[in-house]
Structure formats: C-alpha cells, structure tokens
Amino acid sequence: MAETSSSSMTFISKHLNTAILNFKCFCGMGRQHPSYSVVEYIILPNLTLDVPYSLRCNPYTKEVSAVSDEWLISLASLSPTQEREFRGLHAGLLCGSSYVDCEAEQLRAVTDFTSFLFCLDDWSDEFDTAGTKGLAECVLNTLYHPDTYFADAVVWRVTNDFWTRMLETIGPRCADRFIERMDMYFQAVMQQASDRELGTVPDLDTYIPLRRDTSGCKAGFTLIEYSLNIELLDDIAEHPVIRDLEDAANDAISWQNVGPNL
C-alpha cells in the first residue's frame, strides 16, 4: 500500500509541477519547460487516471444528503435561484465519496459544513473587504466562543448549528486544528477580497499558497480525523510529510477549480 501511495503521489506531483512551470512560462515568470518550444496554452493533466483505488461511497450518502440539503436551504433562507445552484453542487455526494468509512452522524456534520463552505464562498465573492471581515468575525467568534457568542444572522445560525453537533464528539486537538484552519481560510479570503477591490493581481508564487487557503481543503482534511473518531497528535498532524501530502492533494483539487480569469 505504501508503494502504491508513493507512486500515485509521485505521478501527481510530477504532472502538477510541470503544469505550474508551464503556467509560469505562459505568464512570463519562469523558464520554459524543455519539452515545449512555445507555450501558447496549458493542458492540466487528468490527475485521476493513474490513481489505482476503486471508487467508493459511504452507504449513508443518499439519506444524509437529503437531510443536509433541506437543513441548509431552510436555515440559510436561500432564494429559488440560490437553491437551484446549491442543489447542483451535490455536496452530499462529494462528502459521501470523500468520507467513505464514517457513521451517519459524522457524515451529516461534514456534509453540513461542506454545504456551508460552498455558501461562504458565494457570499464572500459578493462582499467587499469590510463585508468579508464581518462574515469572518461572525463565523470565527462562533467557533471560538460557542457558549457565549450570539448574532442575529444567518451565518451564525448555520455555524452554531453544525458546530454544536460536532463538539459532542470532536477531540480538543482536532477542534483546535479545525478552528485554526478556518481562521487561515478567512485571512486568505479577506486578502482575496482586498486584491479584488484594489484590482491587484498576485503573481503565481503568491497565488499558490493563497489558493491553498481559500479552497477550504485544509479544514476538510482535519475533518477526516473527526469523521473517523480519531485524533492525531500535533507532531504527527504537523509532520512535513503529512503537510506535503495535504499540499499535493490541495493543489490537485484547487487547480482543477480555478476560474478562467486567473
């Protein structure tokens, strides 16, 4: 299993690094890859073709997805258009395919969070820097102070609901990592809002770590622990090999979800 995993990660890293190098050349920020005489366009590789694992899905996916969708739609007061777009995201199927071995209770919580993350992404795109800061403060205060913080806002109701349920079984180190990574997410989102407001286009070396944070993947990785009722020691969770694996997985996800106007 270790050899298979290593082979897959080597494949992903090789092709992703080539794509990034060629993107730098395309933008005039690096040397051209020797296999290309002129870089006119970039083809990102299909990173799933060489992965030797069969597709699996959590057996609770269908029932959890239906309940979670209704939960988000009712609490977030989505308009008909927003509801249609949200249902098209299939957050429940994504989580069922990602957290395949957890029980229904844990799958429900991570599906609720993922659905909420999709909404946060949409909301933050509509806000200026001040609006994004207010959104971040509400969510983070709810996570840091679940027993004392209250706000008469949709974002508080949604965050408080899923976080209260998660706190029943999540370990303290795992909870701290989740909050820290959500804090990182919002710092990056606020930077993105500032760049958008000022018309600033970051260079590629600045954009890559920013994109890893705005993707929300880091918080999702932490929920692997929560979903399986385990809690990693800090020196394991922060080990350079674990961080490199997370970055590779994050890049594989994020770079296939980059808008055409990057």
N, C-alpha and C positions, 0 to 999 in steps of 0.2 A: 504493500500500500504506500509506503514511504517513497519507493522508487517511482511509482505511478504519479503520485502527487508532485514530486520534484520535476518529473518530465513535463507535466502539464504546465506548471508554473514557469519552467524554462521556455516553453513554446509561447506562452502568453507574453512574458517579459521581452522575448526577442522581437516578436512582431509588433508589440506596442511601442517599444523603444524605436524601432525602425519608422513607424508611423509618425511618432513625435519628432524624430530627427528630420524627416522629410517635410513636416509641417513647419519646422524652424527654417528650413531652406526656402520653402514657399513664401514665408514671411520675411525673408532676408535676414534671419537671425542666426544662421549657422552654416556649416559647410554642407555641401550637397552629398547625399549618400552615393557611394561609388557606383551603384547599380543603375543610377539614373543620369542621363546626360542633361536633361532639362526637366525640372519639376513643374508641371503645369496643373496638376491636380493630385489629390491624395485619395487612396483607397484604403480605408480601415479594414483590417482582416476580420473574418468571422471567427471570433475567439472561442466559439462553442464546438467547432468541428473536431478538434483534437482532444476534447475532454472525454475520457473513457468511462464516465459514470452514466448509468441509466437514469432517465428522468423519473423522479418520484414525487408524490404529492401526499400531503397529510390527509388521513381519512376523514378528518373533521372539516375539511376545507369548505365544502358546499354549505353546510348548516351555519358555520361560523361566518362565512362571507355574507350570507343573507342578513343575519342579525346585526353584524357590524355595519353594513351599508345603511340599514334603517337607523341605527344609532347615530351615525354621523350626520345623516340627512336631517334628522329631527332636531338634534342639538345645535347644529350649525346653521339652521334655517336657510338652507340652500334654495336659490331660485330654480325654476324649472330648467333653465339653461345650464346652470351650475350642476344641478343634479344629473342631467344627462351626460355632461362631460365627466363628472365624477364616476358614474357607473361604468363609463367606457374605459376607465383606468384599470379595472379589475384588480384592485388592491388585495382582495381576498385570495385570488388565485396566485398572485405574486408571493404572498406570505405562505400560503399552503405549499408552494413549490420550494420555498426557502427554509422554512422551519418545519421539516417533514416529520420529526420524531417527537414533538411535544404534545401535551394533552390539550384538550379543547379550551380549558381556562386560559392557558398561556398563549395559545394561538389567537384567541379572541383579543387579548390585550395587545399583542404585537400587531395584529391586523388593525385594531382601532388606532394605534399610534401611527402606523404607516398611512392609513387613510387621512389622518390629521396632518401628517407631514406633507402630503400632496396639497392639502388646502393651504397650509402655511406657505408653500412655495408659490401658489397662485396669489395669495393675499399680499405677500411681500413684493411681488412683481408690480402690484398696483400702488404701492406706497412710496413716498419719498423717504429721505433719511429719518426724519422725525417720526413718521408713522411707523417705520420698521423698528425704530428704537422702542416705541411704545408697545408694539407687538411682542418684542423680545422681552421687555421687562415684565410683562404680564405672565408670559409662559414661564420664565425663569423664576420669578417670585413664587409661582405656584409649585414648581418643582422643589425649590429650596425650602419653602415655608408652607407645606401643605396643610398644617393645622391652624395657621393663623392668618394666612393671606386670603383676601376675598376681593373680587372685582365683578362688577355688573357688566360682564362682557361675554360674548360667545366664546372667545378664545379661552377664557378662564373656565367656563363650564365644561368645555371639551377636555382641556388639560387636566382639570381636577378630577374628572370622572375616571379617565383611564389610569391616571397616576395613583389614585387612591386604591384601585384594584391591584395594580402592580405592587404596591408597597406591602401587600399582605404576604407575598412570598419572595420578593427580590431580596438578595443579600445586601448588606451595607456597602461593601466594596463595589459590587456591581452597580448599585444605585448611584454611588458617587461618580463612577465612571460614566454612567449614562448622563447625569446632570452636567458633568464637565464637557462631554462631547456635544450636548445640546447648546451649551454656552459657546463652544467653538463654532458651532453651526451658525448661531445668531451673530457672532462677531464677523464671520465671513459674509453673511447675508447683508449686514449693515455696510460693510466695505463695498459690496457689490452695488448696493443702493446709492452710496456716495459716488462711486465711479459712474453710475448711470446718470446721476443728477449733474455731475460736473463734465460729462462727456469724455471721461478718461477711459482709455483702452489699455489694460495692463499687457505687458509683454508675456510671452509664453512661460518663462521661468517663474513669473509672479502668479500667472493664472493657474498653473498646475496645482500647487498646494491650496490655493483659494477654492478651486473646483472640488478638491477632495473634501473640504469642509462644507461647502454649500450643497453637496449631494445628499447629505444626511446619512450617508452609509455608515459613518463611524458609530453613530448611536444605534443603528440597526445591527452592527456587529456585536455590540455589547449585549443586545437582547438575545443573542444566541445563548449566552450564559443563563439569562433569566428563563428562557423558554425551556431549557433542559434541567432547571433547578440545580445548577452548579454555580460555583463562584470561584473564579481564578484568583490566585494570589497576585498581588500587584507586580512582583518581579517577573511573573510569567506573562501576564497581560501586557506588560510594557517591554518584553524582551524584543531585541532588534529583529529577530526572525519573524515573530508574530506581527510586528509593525510592518515589516516588508511584505508579508503575505496580505495584510489588510490593505496596504497601499496598492498592491498589484490588483487585488480584487476590486478595489475602489476605482482605479483607473479603467479597468475593463468595463465597469458599469457606466462610469461617468462619461467616458469618451464616446460611448455609443449613444449618449443622450445629450449631445452638445448641439445647440442651435446653429443654423447655417450662417448666422451673422456674427459668429465668434470674432 
